[in-house]
């Protein structure tokens, strides 16, 4: 009996990028469904983003306030086409990478180099929900521009930059790459430090509210920044509304 051929890394990466494209297409369809006409012409109005409670302010300096564990989205990045210096600006992001570290060591242990380090090489997955809406981790966190971006039509993959942190992302799949010159304990808080975003039991990036964390399907207590990153670990953070844990399929990730 012949064995089924194992997908190549390129095929697995293409599959992951196709998932991103499908997700963006679904978001575009949702936005089209909420267009309304105004006097003098058609105006696109994004509705349904405001709910009571927690406040999600974008990187434009908007303020965030917490009340009752729900979410109010006050500002989000706007869309755009990335270039060599461009950060991910998808409207589906939790936050852009514009505040990310630029070469300095983070938390005394997360350094950077002009090449990826592979002596210690594992991957974890992070997905984030804010009041029930999934928010993506941007491509290029922990990769210092200028970017070398591969365009797959409707999704992007950062293949290079001027520096690589030991913790970084290449795309929007939520896969965190832990690539270090030596085996080291790294935490989710370290990754958020590289990202330039806050993480605590009451805040995830710009979103404030009660944070419920799951690791491999198990609810955990305490500060989510203390979660140790391990191989093929599945982490889910919920701000406000608690969503059922969703497992990540590593078989199609290429990692």
C-alpha positions in Angstrom: 0.0 0.0 0.0 1.4 3.4 -1.1 1.9 6.1 1.5 0.2 9.5 0.9 2.7 12.1 -0.3 3.5 14.6 2.4 2.8 18.2 1.3 6.0 20.3 0.7 6.7 23.3 2.9 5.9 25.6 -0.1 2.5 23.8 -0.5 1.8 24.1 3.2 2.7 27.8 3.2 0.5 28.4 0.2 -2.4 26.7 2.0 -1.9 29.0 5.0 -1.8 32.0 2.7 -5.0 30.8 1.0 -6.7 30.7 4.4 -5.8 34.3 5.0 -7.1 35.3 1.6 -10.5 33.5 2.4 -10.7 35.4 5.7 -10.1 38.7 4.0 -12.7 37.9 1.4 -15.2 37.2 4.1 -14.4 40.5 5.8 -14.8 42.4 2.5 -18.2 40.7 1.9 -19.3 41.7 5.4 -18.3 45.3 4.7 -20.2 45.4 1.5 -23.4 44.2 3.3 -23.3 47.2 5.6 -23.0 49.9 2.9 -25.7 52.5 2.9 -26.6 55.4 0.6 -26.3 59.0 1.8 -27.6 62.3 0.2 -25.4 63.3 -2.7 -23.9 59.8 -3.3 -23.0 56.5 -1.8 -20.9 56.6 1.4 -19.3 53.5 3.0 -20.1 53.3 6.6 -18.6 50.6 8.8 -21.3 49.6 11.3 -21.6 47.2 14.1 -18.2 47.9 15.5 -19.5 49.7 18.6 -20.6 47.7 21.6 -20.6 48.6 25.2 -17.7 48.3 27.6 -14.1 47.6 26.7 -12.4 50.1 24.4 -10.1 49.2 21.6 -8.1 52.2 20.5 -5.8 51.9 17.5 -2.3 53.1 17.2 -3.5 56.6 16.3 -3.4 57.6 20.0 -7.2 57.0 20.7 -8.0 56.5 24.4 -9.2 53.1 25.7 -11.6 52.7 28.6 -12.9 49.5 30.3 -16.4 48.9 31.7 -18.2 45.6 32.2 -16.1 43.3 30.1 -17.6 44.2 26.7 -15.8 46.0 23.8 -16.1 49.3 22.1 -13.8 49.7 19.1 -12.9 53.4 18.7 -10.1 53.2 16.1 -8.7 50.7 13.7 -5.8 50.8 11.2 -6.9 51.5 7.7 -6.2 49.3 4.7 -3.3 49.8 2.3 -1.0 48.1 -0.1 2.4 47.3 1.6 5.7 48.3 0.2 9.2 47.6 1.5 8.8 50.0 4.4 5.1 49.4 5.0 3.6 47.8 8.1 0.6 45.5 7.9 -2.4 47.8 8.1 -5.3 45.3 7.6 -8.5 46.5 9.3 -8.7 43.0 11.0 -5.6 43.5 13.1 -5.6 43.9 16.9 -2.8 46.5 16.3 -0.2 47.3 13.7 3.5 46.6 14.3 4.4 50.3 14.0 5.4 50.4 17.7 7.5 47.3 17.5 11.1 47.1 18.8 13.8 48.2 16.3 16.8 46.3 17.5 17.1 46.9 21.2 17.1 43.8 23.5 13.6 43.1 25.0 13.2 41.9 28.6 16.9 41.3 28.8 16.7 38.1 26.7 15.0 38.7 23.4 17.7 39.9 21.1 17.9 40.4 17.3 20.3 39.5 14.5 20.6 40.3 10.8 19.7 36.6 10.1 17.2 34.2 11.6 18.7 32.0 14.3 17.8 28.3 14.1 19.8 26.6 16.9 16.5 26.7 19.0 13.6 26.7 16.5 10.0 26.1 17.6 6.6 27.5 16.7 3.5 28.5 18.8 0.1 29.8 17.6 -1.8 32.8 19.0 -5.4 33.8 18.2 -7.1 36.7 19.8 -10.8 37.6 20.2 -12.2 41.0 21.3 -15.8 40.7 22.3 -16.2 37.7 20.0 -14.5 39.2 17.0 -11.2 37.7 15.9 -8.3 40.2 15.7 -5.2 39.2 13.7 -1.6 39.4 14.7 0.2 41.4 11.9 2.9 40.1 9.6 6.4 41.4 10.3 6.2 41.6 14.1 9.8 41.2 15.2 11.2 41.8 11.7 12.6 45.3 11.3 12.0 47.0 8.0 12.7 47.4 5.2 10.7 44.3 4.5 11.1 41.8 1.7 7.5 41.0 1.1 6.1 38.2 -1.0 2.7 38.9 -2.5 0.4 35.9 -3.0 -2.3 38.0 -4.6 -4.4 38.8 -1.5 -2.0 37.8 1.3 1.6 38.7 2.2 4.6 36.9 3.6 7.6 38.8 5.0 10.7 36.9 4.0 13.3 39.3 5.2 14.2 42.6 6.9 17.1 44.4 8.4 16.9 42.5 11.6 15.1 39.4 13.0 14.1 39.2 16.6 14.2 35.7 18.2 10.4 36.0 18.3 8.7 37.1 15.1 5.8 36.6 12.6 6.1 36.2 8.9 2.4 36.4 8.0 -1.1 36.9 9.6 -1.7 33.2 10.4 -0.9 33.8 14.1 2.1 31.5 14.0 4.8 32.8 16.3 8.3 31.8 15.3 10.7 31.3 18.1 14.2 31.1 16.6 17.0 31.7 19.0 20.8 31.1 19.0 20.3 28.9 22.2 17.5 27.2 24.0 15.8 29.8 26.2 12.5 30.2 28.0 10.4 32.8 26.2 7.0 34.0 27.2 4.0 35.5 25.5 4.8 38.7 27.3 8.2 38.7 25.6 6.5 38.5 22.2 4.1 41.4 23.1 7.2 43.3 24.3 8.7 42.9 20.8 5.4 43.9 19.3 5.3 47.0 21.5 1.9 46.1 22.9 0.6 45.7 26.5 -0.5 42.3 27.8 -2.0 41.6 31.2 -5.1 40.0 32.9 -7.0 43.1 31.9 -5.5 44.2 28.6 -4.4 42.7 25.3 -2.8 45.4 23.1 -5.1 48.3 22.9 -8.1 46.3 24.1 -9.0 46.6 27.7 -11.3 44.3 29.7 -11.4 40.9 31.4 -8.9 38.6 29.7 -9.7 34.9 29.5 -6.8 32.8 28.3 -6.6 29.2 27.0 -3.5 27.1 26.4 -4.1 23.9 24.3 -7.8 24.1 25.3 -7.3 24.5 29.0 -8.3 27.7 30.7 -5.5 29.2 32.7 -5.4 31.7 35.5 -3.0 34.5 36.3 -1.3 36.9 34.0 -1.3 35.7 30.3 2.1 37.4 29.8 3.6 34.6 31.9 2.6 31.9 29.4 5.7 30.1 28.3 6.0 29.5 24.6 6.4 25.9 23.7 6.5 23.8 20.5 3.1 23.7 18.7 1.4 25.4 21.6 -2.1 26.8 20.9 -2.9 30.0 22.8 -6.2 31.8 22.7 -6.9 35.2 24.3 -10.4 36.5 24.8 -11.1 40.1 25.8 -14.6 40.5 27.1 -16.8 37.9 25.6 -15.4 34.4 26.0 -15.3 32.4 22.8 -15.0 28.6 22.7 -11.4 27.4 22.3 -10.5 26.9 18.6 -7.6 24.5 17.9 -5.1 25.4 15.3 -4.4 22.8 12.6 -0.6 22.5 12.4 -0.8 20.0 9.6 -1.4 22.7 7.0 0.9 25.4 8.5 4.2 24.1 7.1 5.8 24.5 10.5 
